[in-house]
Every structure is written in structure tokens, then in C-alpha cells.
Amino acid sequence: DSGVTQTPKHLITATGQRVTLRCSPRSGDLSVYWYQQSLDQGLQFLIQYYNGEERAKGNILERFSAQQFPDLHSELNLSSLELGDSALYFCASSTGTSGTSYEQYFGPGTRLTVT
Amino acid sequence: AQSVAQPEDQVNVAEGNPLTVKCTYSVSGNPYLFWYVQYPNRGLQFLLKYITGDNLVKGSYGFEAEFNKSQTSFHLKKPSALVSDSALYFCAVRDKYSSASKIIFGSGTRLSIRP
């Protein structure tokens, strides 16, 4: 158990809908990262937040957004969903940006199926 | 820009034999290098990292990796494979001087250990 929690575990929704994925980082971790894992794209970095502020952006679509709240949990919002958005979405956390702990700890993921 | 390559989609090894999973990287400065393992329907688990110092890094479950600066490689090794080592392995890199702690993951190598 990494200490990172994600809810829900599974999500099935229709095209055009909007969903919210939730992540709670390990106790003490200030950075949260979101990744998308699909069969044909591998593990794609979406976005990073550090202590409530956006710190790095990857291949995140404009239809997707995220935020990190004062209690450090994070939410990833996916809107106008398309079939191609079906994937595993992982959250990871680490202690900081350029701090002494470099590895990221991953949650169990949310499997999103868009029908 | 930083990148990481895992040239083999799949590696097949007999139980008890040594295994190697290859990884090469590209960063503008000095790298931080990582290996993660993913078991079916699970999140990624951190195995080991190279930050500085000894080129041979030991990690979880008997795995080790050797950092080779001249060949820009960070191959994962284990002297004697177990069937339970069968999983998806990801190499990852971060630029030491990057202001963000964004980690770039390779495409993954599926390790299959036959009894």
C-alpha cells in the first residue's frame, strides 16, 4: 500500500458527460501528479500540482482540468468525454518539487470507461 | 528535452535465470533515474532509483540497476528470476536541474518468467 488513495476505482459513463476523479496523497506529500495510462499510449503525464499551485503540465487536453485543495487532495475533472478517454488514470505523490525525496508513489488508479 | 527508451516490448526468461530489462535515457543535464513495476490491475510500485554515487543501485525484491553514463543506460537486472517477477516494468528519468519534478516514463517492458 503506497498510502495514496484514489476514488472511485471504476467509473462507467457516456460520451459527452463530465466526471471527477479524486486523489489523496501520502501524508506529508505536497506534490500530486496525474497520469493517463492507455493500451496504445503508455503512461502519459498530465499535470502536477505542488502545495495548491500548478507546477508542470504535460499532455493534458483542454477538456481536462485539475486542482489541488488546501488539504492537499486533488481532483481531475474530465469533460465532454469521448470514447478515446477510456483509460486508467493514476495519481501519484511525492514530498516536493526539488526536495530530497524524488520518487513518486502511485495510487491504485481509476479505470474510466466511456461508452 | 528529456526522454527515456525501453527498446524491448517483452522479455521472456526461464525461472532461475538472470534477467535484464534495458533502458536508455536522454537528458540535458545529470539524470535522476527510476524503475517501477506494475502488476495487473495495480498502480506502479517504486523499485529503485539512481540519484548520485555508486553506479550499482540495489532495490526491492532483489532487483538492481546499473547506471552507465557513457552509454546513457540504466538497465534493470536480477541474478535469478522468479515467476512472481512477471509484470510490466517502467524506466523513468528526471532532469536533475529541472525546476519541476516531472518524471518521464518509458513505454514499458513486459517481463514474462516461465516456470
Interface residues (C-beta under 8 A of the other chain):
Chain A: S2 V4 S31 Y33 Y35 G42 L43 F45 Q48 R55 A56 G58 F90 A92 S94 G96 T97 S98 Y102 E103 Q104 Y105 F106 G107 P108 G109
Chain B: Y32 F34 Y36 R42 G43 L44 Q45 F46 K49 I51 F90 R94 S99 A100 S101 K102 I103 I104 F105 G106 S107 G108
